[in-house]
């Protein structure tokens, strides 16, 4: 790699760190958290797969219909 490419890469990485914004928790009255009430997580529960389901309505036109999503 040429020296100018290294300098550009280092500057780009430095700029991305300077302009990165920390994530903020969502604010507002429309926020709903999904919790799994399984007791104390520090009590040595075994690791398992947990599935959450939420139904919602999109009340506006969409260009492409998608029937599933993941977070």
Buried (B, 14 or more C-beta within 10 A) or exposed (E): EEEEEEEEEEEEEEEEEEEEEEEEEEEEEEEEEEEEEEEEEEEEEEEEEEEEEEEEEEEEEEEEEEEEEEE
